Amino acid sequence: MGIYLNPGNEGFQSALRSQIYVDKTGMLAYTNSVLDTEQRYICVSRPRRFGKSITAEMLAAYYDRSCDSSALFRNRKIAEEKDYEYYRNQYDVIYLDVNSFRNQECGMPHIVPAIQKAVAGEIKEIYGDCVAEDISQLSQMLAQVNKVYGVKFIIIIDEWDAVFREQKYEAEAQEEYITFLRGLFKDAPSKKFVKLAYLTGILPIKKYGTESALNNFDEFTMIQPDVLAEYSGFTEREVRELYESYHMDFEKARQWYDGYRLGEGLHIYNPKSVVDSIRRKRMGNYWTSTETYESLRKYISMNFDGLKDDVTQMLAGGECAVNPAKFQNDMTSFKSKDDILTLLVHLGYLSYDERTQRVFIPNEEVRSEYVNAIEDDGWAYVMDAIRASDELLKASWNMDEEKVAESIEAVHGANTSILTYNDENSLTCVIALAYYNAVKDYMLVREMPSGKGYADIVFLPRKHSDKPAMVVELKWNQSADGAVAQIKERQYMKALETYTGDVLLVGINYDKKTKKHSCKIEKAGIF
């Protein structure tokens, strides 16, 4: 057992000993299915603290021939597979955590020689009799071992993209690193000595032009998770079971941590946030607290046309179209707002819906990080709306129509194009931003199917809230009274049939000629 060659199973044991462990060993069925095939090159990218390292340690524990991991996997999902024991602890595993080399004396610029020296020493301890002294390249050593003994290796690299994240502007170091990886995984000899290659990090594999630097890899990302989607984090079913077993409020957890949409209707939760909220017995900002909001501020404040408007729209609960195809998979080659939005998906600050090709802020925890990032940094119009939101809510509950109209007027008067009305969709964005703090008591649903049509915005009270439900209808160059009449005529309140509290019918109209808002509020019970 070594540090890099056949590191054993202690890392995975540590995960299993933790208070909370969610069984993700089912993923091993997929890696088993691609061993020694053209699909044996896998790169999985996820945001920080989404369980990447635990998964890498799980793979090492399962395949490493230097240990017996039967006790670790016996009652896990992978043990249900018929070929479970056939693959367990049968292979030489090379495990590298690229981040660990950053703290060594060599320093980051010399990371490739450091990796090669460290692993080569352990290779020579076991297979030294067949490795010539003049061979210094790791890929050449593995090829020689394979030639003499027929041994194939499972190579696992955690934080594979550390060079691109920590040496953003050092093209020479990046090219040296990519050349090293090509030698391991792309050049002809590697086809003989690689049983499985598993890379994991935050970024997908670096592109040069339109092609990946390692285009023989299958990539599973936050943009296209495909068959590994359920292993990207905790699924909603897993999270619900956890909160119920610890007698905590799952619905509140959903508000705080739900929001990542991967695959066909699959909801994924951040493992860090879920685990810490259960351990500490309260909801809070756990994932976002692991990194300063300055990094988010830097990206959303970049001077790309329309970027600030898109962020404002998403803060108001909206979604924005994005084209992720041209993103170069690094943290410097930005040519458009699409590149910024795509990076924010990979970093976990946005969620991507592959069906609609749109992005949105996933949940309350992340949304609060955006507020931290924009405060005192040229976003005064948004912060003013957020600060005034509580007063608008009170005015709505008090049925103070004049105050509601004035509050919305103030948000509309902000100097930003997204808040400049062109149609009812723009009006919807202004209303949602004006009611920003409503998420504490409500779930906001836009275009909610109900009765004989779609209610513009429905404010559904959360389980812990005693506030009235609100059905909001927006009008453009018509009348607020007409908006309330439409709610009644088309029976939009049917969306609240199972709700037993009071309901406010809110009609809001914008007069294009006078550039004024008007509001009508009526109270109605559920019928």
C-alpha positions as CSV (number, residue, x, y, z in Angstrom):
1,M,0.0,0.0,0.0
2,G,1.4,3.4,-1.0
3,I,0.4,7.0,-1.0
4,Y,-0.3,7.3,-4.7
5,L,-0.1,3.7,-6.0
6,N,-2.7,1.5,-4.3
7,P,-3.6,4.0,-1.4
8,G,-6.0,1.6,0.3
9,N,-9.5,2.4,1.6
10,E,-8.9,4.6,4.6
11,G,-10.3,7.7,2.8
12,F,-13.6,5.9,2.1
13,Q,-13.7,4.4,5.6
14,S,-13.6,8.0,7.0
15,A,-16.7,8.9,4.9
16,L,-18.6,5.8,6.1
17,R,-17.7,6.6,9.8
18,S,-19.3,10.0,9.5
19,Q,-22.6,10.8,11.1
20,I,-24.3,11.1,7.7
21,Y,-23.4,9.1,4.7
22,V,-25.6,8.7,1.6
23,D,-25.0,5.6,-0.4
24,K,-23.7,6.5,-3.9
25,T,-22.0,3.2,-4.5
26,G,-24.5,2.4,-7.3
27,M,-22.2,4.6,-9.5
28,L,-19.7,1.7,-9.5
29,A,-22.0,-0.3,-11.7
30,Y,-21.4,2.2,-14.4
31,T,-17.7,2.4,-14.0
32,N,-17.6,-1.5,-14.0
33,S,-19.5,-1.5,-17.3
34,V,-16.9,0.7,-19.1
35,L,-13.7,-1.0,-17.9
36,D,-11.5,-1.7,-20.8
37,T,-13.9,-0.2,-23.3
38,E,-13.6,3.0,-25.4
39,Q,-15.8,4.7,-22.8
40,R,-13.3,4.0,-20.0
41,Y,-12.1,7.7,-20.0
42,I,-14.5,9.6,-17.7
43,C,-14.4,13.2,-16.5
44,V,-16.9,14.3,-13.8
45,S,-17.1,18.0,-13.0
46,R,-19.1,19.4,-10.0
47,P,-19.0,22.5,-7.9
48,R,-16.9,22.5,-4.7
49,R,-18.2,20.5,-1.8
50,F,-20.5,18.4,-3.9
51,G,-18.9,15.1,-2.9
52,K,-16.3,14.8,-5.6
53,S,-13.5,13.6,-3.4
54,I,-15.6,11.1,-1.5
55,T,-16.6,9.6,-4.8
56,A,-13.0,9.4,-5.9
57,E,-12.0,7.7,-2.6
58,M,-14.9,5.3,-3.1
59,L,-13.6,4.2,-6.5
60,A,-10.1,3.8,-5.0
61,A,-11.4,1.7,-2.1
62,Y,-13.4,-0.6,-4.4
63,Y,-10.8,-1.3,-7.1
64,D,-7.5,-1.2,-5.1
65,R,-6.0,-4.7,-5.0
66,S,-3.8,-3.9,-1.9
67,C,-6.7,-4.1,0.5
68,D,-9.9,-6.0,1.3
69,S,-12.9,-3.7,1.1
70,S,-15.6,-6.3,1.3
71,A,-16.8,-5.1,4.7
72,L,-17.2,-1.5,3.4
73,F,-19.4,-2.5,0.4
74,R,-21.2,-5.6,1.6
75,N,-24.4,-3.8,2.5
76,R,-24.2,-1.1,-0.1
77,K,-26.1,-0.7,-3.4
78,I,-23.2,-2.0,-5.5
79,A,-23.3,-5.3,-3.7
80,E,-26.7,-6.0,-5.3
81,E,-25.0,-6.2,-8.7
82,K,-24.2,-9.7,-9.9
83,D,-20.6,-8.9,-10.9
84,Y,-19.9,-6.9,-7.7
85,E,-17.2,-9.2,-6.4
86,Y,-15.7,-9.9,-9.8
87,Y,-14.3,-6.3,-9.9
88,R,-13.7,-5.6,-6.2
89,N,-10.1,-5.1,-5.2
90,Q,-8.6,-6.5,-8.4
91,Y,-6.5,-3.7,-9.8
92,D,-3.6,-1.4,-9.4
93,V,-4.9,2.0,-8.6
94,I,-3.1,5.3,-9.0
95,Y,-4.8,8.0,-7.0
96,L,-3.7,11.7,-7.3
97,D,-5.1,14.7,-5.6
98,V,-3.6,17.5,-7.6
99,N,-4.4,20.1,-5.0
100,S,-2.1,18.2,-2.5
101,F,0.9,19.1,-4.7
102,R,0.3,22.8,-4.3
103,N,1.5,22.8,-0.8
104,Q,4.7,20.9,-1.4
105,E,8.1,22.7,-1.6
106,C,8.1,22.3,-5.4
107,G,5.4,25.0,-5.8
108,M,2.7,25.0,-8.4
109,P,4.8,25.9,-11.5
110,H,6.6,22.6,-11.2
111,I,3.6,20.4,-10.4
112,V,4.1,17.9,-13.3
113,P,7.6,16.9,-12.4
114,A,6.5,16.6,-8.8
115,I,3.7,14.3,-9.7
116,Q,5.9,12.2,-11.9
117,K,8.6,11.9,-9.3
118,A,6.2,10.9,-6.5
119,V,4.3,8.2,-8.5
120,A,7.5,6.9,-10.2
121,G,9.1,6.2,-6.9
122,E,6.2,3.9,-5.9
123,I,6.0,2.3,-9.3
124,K,9.7,1.4,-9.1
125,E,9.3,-0.1,-5.6
126,I,6.9,-2.7,-7.0
127,Y,7.9,-3.0,-10.7
128,G,11.4,-1.6,-10.6
129,D,13.0,-4.6,-12.2
130,C,11.3,-3.8,-15.5
131,V,11.6,0.0,-15.5
132,A,14.8,1.3,-17.1
133,E,16.7,3.9,-15.2
134,D,16.5,6.4,-18.1
135,I,12.7,6.4,-18.2
136,S,11.4,9.4,-16.3
137,Q,8.0,10.0,-17.9
138,L,5.2,8.3,-15.9
139,S,3.3,7.3,-19.1
140,Q,6.5,5.5,-20.3
141,M,6.9,3.7,-17.0
142,L,3.3,2.5,-17.1
143,A,3.6,1.4,-20.7
144,Q,6.8,-0.6,-19.8
145,V,5.1,-2.3,-16.8
146,N,2.2,-3.2,-19.0
147,K,4.5,-4.6,-21.7
148,V,6.4,-6.9,-19.2
149,Y,3.6,-7.9,-16.8
150,G,0.4,-7.1,-18.7
151,V,-0.7,-5.0,-15.8
152,K,-3.4,-2.3,-16.4
153,F,-4.0,0.6,-14.1
154,I,-7.1,2.4,-12.8
155,I,-6.0,6.1,-12.7
156,I,-8.1,8.5,-10.5
157,I,-7.3,12.2,-10.5
158,D,-9.1,14.4,-8.0
159,E,-9.1,18.2,-8.5
160,W,-7.8,17.6,-12.0
161,D,-8.4,21.2,-12.9
162,A,-6.5,22.8,-10.1
163,V,-3.8,24.1,-12.5
164,F,-6.5,25.9,-14.5
165,R,-8.1,27.4,-11.4
166,E,-5.0,28.3,-9.5
167,Q,-2.7,29.3,-12.4
168,K,-5.3,31.1,-14.5
169,Y,-2.9,33.1,-16.5
170,E,0.1,30.8,-16.7
171,A,-0.3,29.3,-20.2
172,E,3.1,27.5,-20.1
173,A,2.2,25.6,-16.9
174,Q,-1.2,24.7,-18.2
175,E,0.2,23.4,-21.5
176,E,2.8,21.3,-19.6
177,Y,0.0,19.8,-17.5
178,I,-2.2,19.0,-20.5
179,T,0.8,17.4,-22.3
180,F,1.3,15.2,-19.2
181,L,-2.4,14.2,-19.2
182,R,-2.3,13.5,-22.9
183,G,0.6,11.2,-22.4
184,L,-1.4,9.3,-19.7
185,F,-4.7,9.1,-21.5
186,K,-4.5,10.1,-25.2
187,D,-1.3,8.8,-26.7
188,A,-1.3,5.4,-28.3
189,P,0.5,3.5,-25.4
190,S,-2.1,4.6,-22.9
191,K,-4.7,2.4,-24.7
192,K,-2.9,-0.6,-23.4
193,F,-2.2,0.4,-19.8
194,V,-5.4,2.3,-18.8
195,K,-8.1,0.1,-17.4
196,L,-10.2,3.1,-16.3
197,A,-9.4,6.8,-16.1
198,Y,-11.6,8.9,-13.7
199,L,-11.0,12.6,-13.5
200,T,-13.0,14.9,-11.2
201,G,-12.9,18.6,-10.6
202,I,-15.0,21.8,-10.9
203,L,-14.3,22.6,-14.6
204,P,-14.9,20.3,-17.6
205,I,-11.8,19.5,-19.7
206,K,-10.1,22.6,-21.2
207,K,-11.0,23.4,-24.8
208,Y,-8.7,24.8,-27.4
209,G,-10.7,26.3,-30.1
210,T,-13.8,24.1,-30.5
211,E,-12.2,20.8,-29.3
212,S,-11.4,19.3,-25.9
213,A,-7.7,18.9,-25.1
214,L,-8.6,15.3,-24.2
215,N,-11.5,14.6,-26.6
216,N,-11.5,10.8,-25.9
217,F,-13.1,11.5,-22.5
218,D,-16.8,11.2,-21.8
219,E,-17.7,14.3,-19.8
220,F,-20.5,14.4,-17.1
221,T,-21.1,18.0,-16.1
222,M,-23.6,20.3,-14.5
223,I,-24.6,21.2,-18.0
224,Q,-24.9,17.6,-19.3
225,P,-24.9,15.1,-16.4
226,D,-26.5,12.3,-18.4
227,V,-26.4,8.9,-16.8
228,L,-24.5,10.1,-13.7
229,A,-27.0,12.8,-12.8
230,E,-28.2,11.1,-9.6
231,Y,-24.6,10.9,-8.4
232,S,-24.0,14.7,-8.8
233,G,-25.3,15.4,-5.3
234,F,-28.1,14.3,-3.0
235,T,-31.4,13.5,-4.8
236,E,-34.7,14.9,-3.4
237,R,-35.7,11.4,-2.2
238,E,-32.5,11.0,-0.3
239,V,-32.8,14.4,1.3
240,R,-36.4,13.9,2.3
241,E,-35.5,10.6,4.0
242,L,-32.6,12.3,5.8
243,Y,-34.7,15.2,7.2
244,E,-37.6,12.9,8.2
245,S,-35.2,10.5,10.0
246,Y,-33.8,13.5,11.9
247,H,-37.2,14.9,12.6
248,M,-36.5,18.1,10.7
249,D,-38.6,20.2,8.3
250,F,-38.0,19.0,4.7
251,E,-40.1,21.7,3.2
252,K,-37.9,24.3,4.7
253,A,-34.9,22.5,3.5
254,R,-36.4,22.5,0.0
255,Q,-36.7,26.3,0.2
256,W,-33.1,26.7,1.3
257,Y,-31.2,24.0,-0.8
258,D,-33.3,22.7,-3.7
259,G,-32.9,24.1,-7.1
260,Y,-30.3,22.2,-9.2
261,R,-32.2,20.6,-12.1
262,L,-30.2,17.7,-13.6
263,G,-31.6,15.2,-16.0
264,E,-35.3,14.6,-16.6
265,G,-37.0,16.3,-13.7
266,L,-34.2,15.3,-11.2
267,H,-33.8,17.7,-8.3
268,I,-30.2,17.7,-6.8
269,Y,-29.2,19.2,-3.4
270,N,-25.8,20.3,-2.3
271,P,-24.5,17.6,0.1
272,K,-22.5,20.1,2.2
273,S,-25.5,22.3,3.0
274,V,-27.8,19.3,3.7
275,V,-25.4,17.6,6.0
276,D,-24.4,20.7,8.0
277,S,-28.0,21.8,8.4
278,I,-28.9,18.4,9.9
279,R,-25.8,18.4,12.1
280,R,-26.4,21.9,13.4
281,K,-30.2,21.5,13.6
282,R,-30.9,24.7,11.6
283,M,-31.0,26.0,8.1
284,G,-28.2,28.3,7.1
285,N,-25.6,29.3,4.6
286,Y,-23.2,26.4,4.8
287,W,-22.0,25.9,1.2
288,T,-21.7,29.6,0.4
289,S,-19.8,30.2,3.6
290,T,-16.9,28.0,2.4
291,E,-15.8,30.7,-0.1
292,T,-15.9,34.5,-0.1
293,Y,-18.6,36.2,-2.1
294,E,-15.9,38.3,-3.8
295,S,-15.4,35.6,-6.4
296,L,-19.1,35.8,-7.4
297,R,-19.0,39.6,-7.4
298,K,-16.1,39.6,-9.8
299,Y,-17.9,37.6,-12.4
300,I,-21.4,39.2,-12.2
301,S,-19.9,42.6,-12.4
302,M,-18.0,42.0,-15.6
303,N,-18.7,44.4,-18.4
304,F,-20.7,42.3,-20.8
305,D,-23.8,43.8,-22.4
306,G,-26.9,42.6,-20.7
307,L,-25.2,40.6,-17.9
308,K,-26.4,42.9,-15.1
309,D,-29.9,42.8,-16.5
310,D,-29.9,39.0,-16.6
311,V,-28.6,38.8,-13.0
312,T,-31.4,41.3,-11.9
313,Q,-34.0,39.2,-13.7
314,M,-32.8,36.0,-12.0
315,L,-32.8,37.7,-8.6
316,A,-36.4,38.5,-9.2
317,G,-37.0,34.8,-9.7
318,G,-36.7,34.8,-13.5
319,E,-34.7,32.7,-15.9
320,C,-32.3,33.7,-18.7
321,A,-31.3,32.0,-22.0
322,V,-27.7,30.9,-22.3
323,N,-25.5,29.2,-24.9
324,P,-23.0,27.1,-23.1
325,A,-21.4,25.5,-26.2
326,K,-18.6,28.1,-26.7
327,F,-17.4,28.2,-23.1
328,Q,-13.7,27.3,-23.1
329,N,-13.7,25.5,-19.8
330,D,-11.4,27.9,-18.0
331,M,-11.7,31.0,-15.8
332,T,-10.2,33.6,-18.1
333,S,-11.3,33.1,-21.7
334,F,-14.5,35.1,-21.5
335,K,-15.9,36.6,-24.7
336,S,-19.6,37.1,-23.8
337,K,-22.1,37.0,-21.0
338,D,-22.9,33.4,-22.0
339,D,-19.3,32.4,-20.9
340,I,-19.9,34.0,-17.5
341,L,-23.3,32.4,-17.0
342,T,-21.9,29.0,-18.0
343,L,-19.0,29.3,-15.6
344,L,-21.5,30.2,-12.8
345,V,-23.3,26.9,-13.6
346,H,-20.1,24.9,-13.2
347,L,-19.3,26.8,-10.0
348,G,-22.8,26.1,-8.5
349,Y,-24.1,29.7,-8.5
350,L,-26.6,29.0,-11.2
351,S,-28.7,26.0,-12.2
352,Y,-29.2,25.0,-15.9
353,D,-32.3,23.5,-17.4
354,E,-31.1,21.5,-20.4
355,R,-34.7,21.3,-21.9
356,T,-35.1,25.1,-22.1
357,Q,-31.4,26.1,-22.2
358,R,-32.0,28.6,-19.5
359,V,-30.3,29.4,-16.2
360,F,-31.7,30.5,-12.8
361,I,-30.6,31.0,-9.2
362,P,-31.2,27.6,-7.6
363,N,-32.2,28.4,-4.0
364,E,-32.4,30.7,-1.1
365,E,-28.9,29.9,0.1
366,V,-27.3,30.9,-3.2
367,R,-29.7,33.8,-3.7
368,S,-28.5,35.4,-0.5
369,E,-25.0,35.1,-1.7
370,Y,-25.9,37.2,-4.8
371,V,-27.3,39.9,-2.4
372,N,-24.0,39.9,-0.5
373,A,-22.1,40.2,-3.8
374,I,-24.1,43.1,-5.2
375,E,-24.3,45.2,-2.1
376,D,-22.4,48.5,-2.4
377,D,-21.1,47.7,-5.9
378,G,-23.1,49.6,-8.4
379,W,-26.4,47.7,-7.9
380,A,-28.1,50.3,-5.8
381,Y,-31.4,50.0,-7.8
382,V,-31.6,46.3,-6.9
383,M,-30.6,46.8,-3.2
384,D,-33.2,49.6,-2.8
385,A,-35.9,47.3,-4.1
386,I,-34.8,44.5,-1.8
387,R,-34.7,46.8,1.3
388,A,-38.2,48.1,0.5
389,S,-39.7,44.7,-0.1
390,D,-40.8,44.2,3.5
391,E,-42.8,47.4,3.5
392,L,-44.4,46.4,0.2
393,L,-45.5,43.1,1.7
394,K,-47.0,44.8,4.7
395,A,-48.9,47.2,2.5
396,S,-50.2,44.3,0.5
397,W,-51.4,42.5,3.6
398,N,-53.0,45.7,4.8
399,M,-54.7,46.1,1.4
400,D,-53.1,49.6,1.1
401,E,-53.5,49.9,-2.6
402,E,-51.9,53.4,-2.9
403,K,-48.8,52.3,-1.0
404,V,-48.5,49.2,-3.1
405,A,-48.7,51.2,-6.3
406,E,-46.1,53.7,-5.0
407,S,-43.7,51.0,-4.0
408,I,-43.8,49.3,-7.4
409,E,-43.5,52.7,-9.0
410,A,-40.2,53.2,-7.1
411,V,-38.8,49.9,-8.4
412,H,-39.8,50.7,-11.9
413,G,-38.1,54.1,-11.7
414,A,-34.7,52.4,-11.3
415,N,-32.3,53.1,-14.1
416,T,-31.9,49.7,-15.7
417,S,-33.1,48.4,-19.0
418,I,-34.7,45.2,-17.6
419,L,-36.9,47.3,-15.5
420,T,-37.9,49.4,-18.5
421,Y,-41.3,48.2,-19.5
422,N,-41.8,46.7,-22.9
423,D,-44.5,44.2,-22.2
424,E,-46.2,42.3,-19.3
425,N,-43.1,40.1,-18.9
426,S,-41.1,43.1,-18.0
427,L,-43.8,44.1,-15.6
428,T,-43.6,40.6,-14.0
429,C,-39.9,41.1,-13.4
430,V,-40.4,44.4,-11.6
431,I,-43.2,42.9,-9.5
432,A,-41.1,39.9,-8.5
433,L,-38.2,42.1,-7.6
434,A,-40.4,44.4,-5.6
435,Y,-41.7,41.4,-3.6
436,Y,-38.1,40.0,-3.2
437,N,-38.4,39.2,0.5
438,A,-41.7,37.3,0.0
439,V,-39.7,34.1,-0.3
440,K,-39.5,34.0,3.5
441,D,-43.3,33.4,3.7
442,Y,-44.2,32.3,0.2
443,M,-43.4,30.2,-2.8
444,L,-43.8,32.3,-5.9
445,V,-45.2,30.6,-9.0
446,R,-45.3,32.4,-12.3
447,E,-47.8,31.5,-15.0
448,M,-49.6,29.0,-12.7
449,P,-52.2,26.9,-14.5
450,S,-55.5,27.5,-12.8
451,G,-59.2,27.6,-13.6
452,K,-59.6,28.8,-17.2
453,G,-56.1,30.0,-17.8
454,Y,-52.8,31.0,-16.1
455,A,-52.5,33.2,-13.1
456,D,-49.6,35.7,-13.6
457,I,-48.1,35.2,-10.1
458,V,-49.4,33.1,-7.3
459,F,-48.0,33.6,-3.8
460,L,-48.4,30.3,-2.0
461,P,-47.8,30.5,1.8
462,R,-45.2,28.2,3.1
463,K,-46.2,25.6,5.7
464,H,-44.8,27.7,8.6
465,S,-46.4,31.0,7.4
466,D,-49.7,32.5,8.7
467,K,-49.8,35.1,5.9
468,P,-52.7,35.2,3.3
469,A,-52.2,33.7,-0.1
470,M,-52.1,36.2,-3.0
471,V,-53.2,35.8,-6.6
472,V,-51.7,38.6,-8.7
473,E,-52.8,39.6,-12.2
474,L,-50.9,42.1,-14.2
475,K,-52.2,44.4,-16.9
476,W,-50.6,46.6,-19.4
477,N,-52.5,49.8,-20.5
478,Q,-55.8,48.4,-19.1
479,S,-57.0,48.7,-15.5
480,A,-56.4,47.2,-12.0
481,D,-60.1,46.7,-11.5
482,G,-60.1,44.7,-14.8
483,A,-57.2,42.6,-13.5
484,V,-59.1,41.6,-10.4
485,A,-62.2,40.9,-12.4
486,Q,-60.2,38.5,-14.6
487,I,-59.0,36.6,-11.6
488,K,-62.6,36.0,-10.6
489,E,-63.9,35.4,-14.1
490,R,-61.3,32.8,-15.0
491,Q,-61.3,31.3,-11.5
492,Y,-57.6,31.6,-10.9
493,M,-58.3,30.9,-7.2
494,K,-58.8,27.2,-8.1
495,A,-55.0,27.0,-7.8
496,L,-55.6,27.4,-4.0
497,E,-58.5,24.9,-3.6
498,T,-56.7,23.0,-0.8
499,Y,-55.7,26.2,1.0
500,T,-57.9,27.1,4.0
501,G,-56.7,30.6,4.8
502,D,-57.5,34.0,3.4
503,V,-56.7,34.9,-0.2
504,L,-55.9,38.4,-1.5
505,L,-56.8,39.2,-5.2
506,V,-54.3,41.7,-6.4
507,G,-54.6,43.6,-9.7
508,I,-51.8,45.8,-10.9
509,N,-51.9,47.9,-14.1
510,Y,-49.3,50.1,-15.8
511,D,-50.6,53.0,-17.8
512,K,-48.1,53.6,-20.6
513,K,-49.4,57.1,-21.3
514,T,-49.3,58.4,-17.7
515,K,-46.4,56.1,-16.8
516,K,-48.2,55.3,-13.6
517,H,-49.2,52.1,-11.8
518,S,-52.5,51.5,-10.2
519,C,-53.5,48.7,-7.7
520,K,-56.7,47.0,-6.7
521,I,-56.8,44.5,-3.8
522,E,-59.8,42.4,-2.6
523,K,-60.1,39.7,0.0
524,A,-61.7,36.5,-0.9
525,G,-62.2,33.2,0.8
526,I,-61.6,29.8,-0.9
527,F,-64.8,28.5,-2.5
